[in-house]
Amino acid sequence: MIATEEKEKEGQENDNEGEEEEKRRKEKEKDPSTMEFLKMVMKFHHKIFTFHHACWERVWGSECMMGRCGAFEHTTTLSSMHFTHCTPDTIPSHAALSGSTLQIYSIQIKELNGNLNWPLKVYGVVVARDTVDRNRNILFSRTKRNHQLLTEKDPFLHLTGPSRAILAVDPVDFEVELKINKGLEFRERVLISLHGRYYATDNTSLFLRGPECTAELSIERLATPLQATIVGARVVEGGWPFKHGCRVVCSSFAAAAEATPREVVLLDYHGKRMRVGWDGYLHLSRNVISVELQGTRRVVIQAYSESGHQAQQGHVDFPAQRCQTRKGECFIGNSKLEIVVAWSLLVKEKLDLLVDCPAVERSVVPP
């Protein structure tokens, strides 16, 4: 009898201990300072992104009835110079569009969780999707071996896109899938995995907040814009003026006069190892910008000094065009530079191109 009572008492104590442990676990999950809470939230965000992926495949993927957009990972194949070859009176009106677009200025990683510290070795992708073809328009893409080192003083991603202007007549989707390389323990640690949507508003920032950090996209919605592609920037006369680095930026002519203009950074390289490009060309990181129909874009090229300051600069102003190309020249010291810009209206929708070019479907959409 006594043994039975002792066993029952022991069983009750075990049950109480189990209840207490479960209670502590739930409390940890609710406490934002614990890893349990962080893992739970990240798992929730991963589920949401997976759901977004599945919805896209169901509505727009190759297997569905509505869409013929290929796979979720497919990137846009439309050129930013699709109508450049046209003359002003031969641009096909049914396919060309001069509607609202988004200008992407920068993407900043901020508000790190207490479990993270600067610097961060970041890799992954950031993409935009519009209604032109609903494919990925890559803004940032790095492999693990080619990660970018973000610091507290420089937390901005080095953007390489978009590859064409982002149409903003309808909502634009953004997908951020970034990871960090932080030693063996965190070999595949997720930094942020989120999907966000930008609606046609005048907001100049889009925030994507995850459990580890926040990604802030600095943007601007432009009405009736064109897209301009910096085809080339090169030194045509004189010596190479960029022995200690170079910065190339683009802004509207009106903004250039402001104290702190909003600029699209096309290239920013510091250091002595900036090699001379073949035939004097600069290797730009980005080359596509949005321009308003009545606007003028100023391209500024700056040479860094050995101390890291901007020593000399030149600029060229380009009035907006609907098509064709334009060449401009400027000087940095005794060196003459040439800049070539190609202009084009936007493609309204990829399927509209099939009217004039049925081969687009065969080359872009998988069978």
N, C-alpha and C positions, 0 to 999 in steps of 0.2 A: 504493500500500500504506500509506504513511504517512498520507495523507488519510483512508483508511478507518479506521485505528486512532484518529485524532483524533476522527472522527465518533462512533465507538463509545464513546470515553471521554467525549465531550460528552453523549451519550445517557445514559450511566450516571450522570453528574453531575446531569443533569436529573431522572432517576428518583430519585436520592437526595434531591434538593431537594424533590421532590413527596412522598416518604415522610416527610421531616422536617416539611413543612408539615402533612400529614395528622396526624402525631403531635402537633404543637403544637395543632392544632384540637381533637383528642380530649382533650388535657390541659386545655384551656380549658373544655371542656364538663363536665369533672369538677371543675373548680375553682369552688367556690361564690361566689367574689368576682368572677367575670367575667360580662359581659353574655351571652356565649354560653351559659353554664350557666343563667342566668336565663330566657333565651328558650326553651331546651330544656324546662325544668321547666314553664313557663307553657303551652307547647304541649301537654305531657302532661296538665296539668290541664284544658285546654280540651277535649281528646279525651275525658276522663272525663266532663265535664259534658255534652258532646254525646251520649255513649253513654247517660247517665242520661235525657236528653231523649227520645232515640229509644225507650228501653225504656218510658218512661211513655206515649208515643203508641201503642206497640204493645199495651200491656196495658190502658190506661184511656182512650185517646182515642176520638173519635167513630167512627172507622172499624173499631174492633176489636169482637170478639164479647162480651167481658166487660164492658167499660166503656161508660158513656154520660156521660162527664164533660166532653165538649167538647174544646177545644184546650188545649195545654200552658199557654198564656198566660192562659186564662180565670181570673177571680177568683171567689171564693165569693160567691154571691148570697143565702145564708141569713142571716137577721137574728139579732142577739143578743137580740131581744125577741120571738122567735117564739111563746112561750107566755105572754107577759106578760098578754095579755087574758083568759086563763083564770082560773077560780076554782080553789082547791086541790083540789076534788073532781071537776073536769071536765078535768084535764090528760090527754090521751090517753097511756096507759101504753105502747102499742106503739111510739110515736114519740119520746117524751120519755125522757131518760136523765140520771141524775146520777152519771156516772162520773168518773174522774180527768181533770184538765185540766192544762195548763201555763200558769203565770203568767210572762210575759216582763217582766223588770225593766229590762234595758238591753242594748245591743249596743255594745261598745267595740272600736275599732281600735287595735292595739298591735303591738309588736315589728316596727317598720319595717325593711325591707331597707336596707343601706348606701347604695343608690342613691336612696333617698327621704329627704326632709326635711320637717319640719313648717313651715308649715301645709299641709293638703291640701284641695283643692276636690273634694269627693266627690259623686258622683251615681250613680244606678242603683236596684236593688231588692233587698230582702231579704224572703223570703216563707217561710211555713210551710204544709205540707200534712198534713192528717190524713185519717182514713178516713171522715169524714162525707160528703164529696163529692170529695175528692182534688184540689180546685182550690186556686188560690193564695189564701192569707190574708195580705194584705200587711201587713208590719210597718214597712217603710221604703220610700219611693218618691220619687225626685227626678229631675227632668230636668237636662240639662246647663246650661240657662239659670237653673235654680233650685237650683244646687248648694249643699251645706252646707260651710262652712269648718270643718274639724277642726283643732284645735291640740293641742300637747303637754299643755296644762293641761286642755283639754276635748275628749277624743278620742271622745266618745259620740255616736252617731247620734241625731237627733231623731225618735223613733218616732211613727208615726201609727196604728199598729194593735197588736193584731189587731182586725178588724171584728166578730168574734165569738170566743167562747172556743175554745181549741185543745184538742180531745179527745186524751187521752193514754192511752187504754186499750190502744191498739196503738202501734207505733213512729210517730214524727212525723218527717217529712222537712223539712229546711231548705235553702233555696237562696239563696246570696249571689252577686249579680252587681253588683259595684261598679267604677266607673271613676273616673279623676281627670282634671281639666282643668288641665294645667300648661304653658301656653304653646302655641305653634304646633307645636313639635316633638312634643309628646305629646298631640295633639288627642284621640285615642281610646285613651289608655293604660289598660290593664286593671289595676286594683288587686287584685282578688280575684274568682275565678269558681270557686265550689266548691259541692258538694252534701254535706250531712252528715245523719246520722240519729240521733235521740234515742230511746233505749229507756226503758222504764219503770223508772227507777232513782231513787235519792235524790240524784244528783249535782246540784249547784247551778250548774254551769257547763258549757257545751258549747263546745269550741274547734275552730275551722275554720282550719287553718294552710295558707297559701299561700306562694309564693316571695317575694312582696313584703311581706306582713304577716300578722297573725293577727286573726281576728274572734272575740271572746269574747262569748257569749250568757249573760247572767246570768238564770237561770230557777229556777222552783220547781214541783215536782209536787204538786198538791193532790188529796187523796182526797175523794170524794163532794162535789164543788163545784157551785155554781150560777154563773150569769153575771149580773153587774150592769152596767147601762148608765147612766152619768151623763147623763141626758137634758138637763139644763140647770143652770147655775149663774149666778145673776144678782143684781144689786143691786136691791132692791125699795123701799128707803127710804134717804134721805140722799144725800150726794154720792158721786161716783166716787172710791173710795179707792186706785185703782191708777195714779196719775199717773206713778209711776216704775217700774212693772212689777208682775208678779204671779206667784206660784208656787202651783200646786194639786197636791197629792199625795194618794195613798190608800194605806193600810196596814191590816193587821189590828189590831183593838183591843189584842190582847196585845203585838204588835210595837211599837205606838206608845209604849209605856212604856220601850222599850229605848233605850240611848244612841245607837245607830246602827241604827234600824229599816230593814228592807227596804221601800222605797217604790216605788209605781208613779207616775211623774211624768206627770201629765195635762196640765200647762202650766207652762212656765218662761220668762218673758219679762222681760228687763232693759231699761230705757231709758225715755226720756221720751215716746216716740211710741206708747205703748200707747193705741189709740183706744178711746173709749167704745163698747161694743157696742150694737147696736140693742136698745132696750127694756131696757138694762142687762145684757145677756148677756155672759158670758165665752166666747171662742172657744177651746175646749179642743182640744189636739192629739190626745189620746187620750180615749176615754170608756168602754171596755169592760174590766172586770176580772173575775177569778175569785174566788169566795167559797165557803168551806166551809159545809155545811149548818147547822152549829151556831155558825158564826162571826159576828163583827161587824166591819164595815168602818168605818174612820174617814177621813173626807174633811177635809183641812186646807187652808185658803185663807190664803195669806200675802201681805201687801203689802210691797213693797220701799220703802226710803227713798231719798232722793236720793243718798246715799253708796253705795247698792247693798246695804246690809244689810237683813235682814228686820225691819221696824219693828213691824208688828202682825199678828195672825193670829186666826182663829176656826176652829172645827171642829164637825162634826156626826157622830154615831155612828149607823150604820144596821145594826140586827140583820137577819140573813139571812131572806129570804122565798123561797118557791117561785115566786111569780107576783105580778102586780099592781105598783103603784108606791107609793113612799113619799116624803114631802116633809119636809125638815128646814130649820131656820133657825139662823143664827149672826150675830154682830156683829163688824165690824172697825171700831173706833173708834165713830163715830156712824152708821155705815152698816149697814143690815140686808141680809143676803144670804139667798137662798133656793136650796136644792139639791134637785133631783128625781132620784130613782133608780128605774129600771125593773128588775124581777127576772124571771128566766126560767130554767127548766131547759134542758139542752142537747138538741139534736136528735141522735138516735142515728145515723141515716143518712138521707141525702136521699131515697132511694127509699122509705123508710117513710112519707114524707109523701104519697106518691101514693095511699095508701089513702083518705085523707080529702080530698086536693086534687089530682086528676089534672092540673089546670092548671099545676102546678109543672113538670111535664115539658115542657110546651109552651113555657113562658116561660124555662126555664133551659137546657134541652138543645136544641142546634140540630138541625134536621131532617136 
